[in-house]
Amino acid sequence: MYHLLKPLQVGKLTLSNRLVMPPMATSKSEADGKVTQEIVQYYKEKSEGGYISLVTIEHSFISQEGKASKNQLSVADDCVIKGLKNLSDVIQQNGSKVIMQINHAGSATDEEVTGKTPVGPSSIANPRKGSTPHELTKGEIADIIKAFQDAAVRVKKAGFDGVEIHSAHGYFLNQFFSPLTNKRADEYGGDVHNRIRIHLEVIEEIRRTVGTDFPIFLRLGASDFIDGGVTIEDSQIAAREFEKAGVDVLDISGGFSGYIVNGLTGQGYFSPLTETIKKVVSIPVILTGGITEVQEAEKLLSQEKADLIGVGRAILKDSKWAKHAIESLS
């Protein structure tokens, strides 16, 4: 059997194959972040036929203060649960599993949208956005951890198959992980173990409230690709700790470099990161990055570069990509 067609068990969650649709912002929500019919139709079209085993809904803000952009999806209030339930139902009825990515933008928040000063681990300008945040107090950190927890509970109530914590692309948790933006002198700053303390607290609180059977994914910016930033060695340490804390799947991407990195080319250009992470964990690892051909996805799996393959832009461009890819191997 082709590697791409093999099912994968994640706790009590069964994935029919190894193809994942990664989170990609649509900017199609209402002004308050509620699900629109346009969003439902978009995901219905992408998941039709169930050829994609797992659909990851775009990053959604856990609090108004952590909103990244206008028309971003919300998971910040109980009033959004009904619309999210409609969204999860449509995708599941198509035959795909679905998780939701929850996020706080931190110093990458859009000040014009939130009307508030961005926050972060330290008062250091965001390398991607340029905005300088307010340095969070421990009490404020605790409030954001609670917001992550509450958001995950809403995701479960809305019928999703799991939740993904966003710690990549220069957003809030990535800002704590990266030495570029975390210069704290307390227990949340310093060595890598301190810089992931907030991640472990978020994971612990989510796991405590959603239970042992609800899968937790974590998207990790495994390298900043910038001098003085996160290294793959940092991420190996972090990955081991995340697995111990109860994360079920690691979804690997870039840090402050974003999801496209100058100098990295070819299909599966983050594969050196996923391959290195796989050496230190036993949980599944997702590889996304420039993969547009089913033969390349199969090759990356056969070479054990990853356990799951995320195909983003190709599916964005062609909603039938997954159908043609799976049928070509069947």
Phi, psi and omega in degrees: 000141175298143181300322182296334183270353182287134175291162179221131178262125176240095187062238178265004180266124178256120176262131187287335177206191186256016183263127182238139168266114183285166180292129177221120185297133178260335185054040182248007183280171173290169182302328180270005176091004180286154178294136176253165176297330179297320178293315180301315181295321179301309182287330176297316180295317182293325186264001184304129179092346178070023181290331175273121184291325184220125176255129177254117180288138182315155183303132187234137189283140183270344177205153180303324182291342182254019182286132184273330186196165177296144178061025172281145177294148180247145167226031190264355185208149181298338182293346181271349187300317182301312179295322179293325178296320176299318181295312181295322180300315183298316182291317180294323178295334176284346178106004178257152168276158183216135173237166181236134179269126181250143191208149166239130186279342180059231181289355177264009177294154178270105184299326179293329180279316184275332184072015182229156177293132178298157179239160179192180181294325181217159180279067181233134183301137177294122183301335181266324187256332179089347183282141179260122185272166167285134178284124185290141170279167178297324178296319178292324175299316179300322179296321181287323174302317178296323179295322175298315180300311181298321180297318180296323178297319178296320178301317179294316180298331181278006172087012179289162182271355180174179181225145177242126176274129183267116174224058180213177170058025175078018177272185194311302183293327174298324179295325175288322183291325187274130175293348177293327186240350179253103178242024183294150180257002180261197185289353178263004180225167180111238183286173186298326179296322177288324183289341176257007180302318181295323177299314182295325178290322176297313180300314182300315182290322177294312181300321181298326185263332180269346179091176187278342186265357182262115186296137174247120173258155174222124176269120187247126170283092193283349173203138175278342185054033179224138178305131179086000181263194179297136176250165179295331177294320174303316186288331174296317177297312181299315182301317179298318181291323180294319177298314179300325183283347176117010175288136184267330182214139174253129182249110191264135176211196178269164178266243179294349175286342184081198183263359173233128185238127177302130178095344176261119182228176179088168182279129183077042187293348173269008184299328175299329178288311183295321180298320180289320178294320182301335182291341187243359179230161177251354179277158180297149180235132179261133175248124174231149175144091172074015182275119184234352183234135183298327180295325178289322177299315179298318181297316181297322177290317182294331178274005178059036174284336182196173179254337179223148182243123176266127177241111185260285188297327179295320178287325176300318182284324186222106182294345179265002184305311183297319179301310181295322182295310182292318181294330180292338180261343187282000000 
